[in-house]
Amino acid sequence: MYKSYLKIKAQKFFFECNMSIATALICHERKGFRNIQVLQKSRGLLCIIGSCSDVFFFIGGVENQQGCMMLAEKGILVKPQTLNPL
């Protein structure tokens, strides 16, 4: 049973306690929010190294937050962050 939800673009994503934001999105079959520029394929929400820029979000009004490292909180507003290409 899902305990709470977070919001992205007015859509609610329900999650269990102690889930990261990225994990909650993966449970709802979100593949990612960015594409690999050369291949035009979706980048994942987890890089497994904990220091990439593929999971940056505006979380609770703060930019440059890694969704894989931040726990989902009840009713928190999350926005995908678009990085400028080099």
Secondary structure as UniProt FT lines:
FT   STRAND          4..8
FT   TURN            9..10
FT   STRAND          11..15
FT   TURN            17..18
FT   HELIX           21..27
FT   TURN            28..29
FT   STRAND          35..36
FT   TURN            37..40
FT   STRAND          41..42
FT   TURN            54..55
FT   STRAND          56..59
FT   TURN            60..61
FT   STRAND          62..66
FT   TURN            67..69
FT   TURN            74..75
FT   STRAND          77..80
//
